[in-house]
Amino acid sequence: RNAAEIVRAHHEMFDGSGYPAGLKGDAIALPARVFAVVDAFDAMTTDRPYRAAMSIDQAAAELQRMAGTQFDPDAVAAFVPLCEQLRVGP
């Protein structure tokens, strides 16, 4: 049940403009706010049939640009520094 609630709420936006319930800020469960950041990063950095993947830096910049509107700014602030660990290679 908890996992389903997280998935259901991960399209809510921090500013209240998301769906399905139009929740805003702290009314969105913290795990859903974190999942929204991680899911968006994954979507941006994965090739899709309709577009090539963004670089890690581009995706991190987009998360930061949308912090406070689409994403919880605290979740973005915690996640973006971890992006450096995702780099492959020397």
C-alpha positions as CSV (number, residue, x, y, z in Angstrom):
1,R,0.0,0.0,0.0
2,N,2.7,2.5,0.9
3,A,4.6,1.9,-2.3
4,A,1.5,2.4,-4.4
5,E,0.8,5.7,-2.6
6,I,4.4,6.8,-3.4
7,V,4.1,6.0,-7.0
8,R,0.6,7.6,-7.2
9,A,1.9,10.9,-5.7
10,H,5.2,11.2,-7.6
11,H,3.6,13.3,-10.3
12,E,2.4,15.8,-7.8
13,M,4.5,19.0,-8.2
14,F,5.9,21.0,-5.3
15,D,4.0,24.1,-6.3
16,G,0.7,22.3,-6.4
17,S,0.3,22.1,-10.2
18,G,0.8,18.3,-10.5
19,Y,-1.6,15.4,-10.5
20,P,-3.6,13.4,-9.5
21,A,-4.7,15.4,-6.4
22,G,-3.0,18.7,-6.8
23,L,-1.0,18.3,-3.6
24,K,1.5,21.0,-2.7
25,G,4.7,21.1,-0.7
26,D,4.7,19.1,2.5
27,A,1.3,17.7,1.7
28,I,3.1,15.4,-0.7
29,A,4.7,12.5,1.2
30,L,8.5,12.9,1.5
31,P,9.1,9.5,-0.3
32,A,7.0,10.6,-3.2
33,R,8.9,13.9,-3.4
34,V,12.3,12.1,-3.4
35,F,11.0,9.5,-6.0
36,A,9.9,12.4,-8.3
37,V,13.5,13.7,-8.4
38,V,15.0,10.3,-8.9
39,D,12.5,9.2,-11.5
40,A,12.9,12.5,-13.5
41,F,16.7,12.2,-13.4
42,D,16.4,8.6,-14.7
43,A,14.0,9.7,-17.5
44,M,16.3,12.6,-18.5
45,T,19.5,10.5,-18.6
46,T,18.0,7.5,-20.5
47,D,17.7,7.3,-24.2
48,R,14.1,7.3,-25.4
49,P,12.8,6.5,-28.9
50,Y,11.9,10.2,-29.4
51,R,15.2,11.8,-28.0
52,A,18.7,11.1,-26.8
53,A,19.6,11.1,-23.2
54,M,20.8,14.2,-21.5
55,S,24.2,14.3,-19.8
56,I,24.4,14.0,-16.0
57,D,25.3,17.7,-15.8
58,Q,22.3,18.7,-18.0
59,A,19.9,16.6,-16.0
60,A,21.3,18.0,-12.7
61,A,20.9,21.5,-14.0
62,E,17.3,20.8,-15.0
63,L,16.5,19.5,-11.6
64,Q,18.0,22.6,-10.0
65,R,16.1,24.8,-12.4
66,M,12.8,23.2,-11.4
67,A,13.5,23.1,-7.7
68,G,10.7,24.8,-5.9
69,T,8.2,24.5,-8.7
70,Q,8.2,20.9,-9.9
71,F,10.5,19.4,-7.3
72,D,11.1,19.7,-3.6
73,P,14.1,22.0,-3.3
74,D,15.5,20.0,-0.3
75,A,15.2,16.7,-2.3
76,V,17.0,18.3,-5.2
77,A,19.7,19.7,-2.9
78,A,20.3,16.3,-1.4
79,F,20.3,14.4,-4.8
80,V,22.4,16.7,-7.1
81,P,25.7,16.2,-5.2
82,L,25.2,12.4,-5.6
83,C,25.2,12.7,-9.3
84,E,29.0,13.0,-9.4
85,Q,29.1,9.4,-8.1
86,L,27.1,8.2,-11.2
87,R,29.9,9.1,-13.6
88,V,31.5,6.1,-15.3
89,G,35.2,6.1,-16.1
90,P,38.5,7.3,-14.7
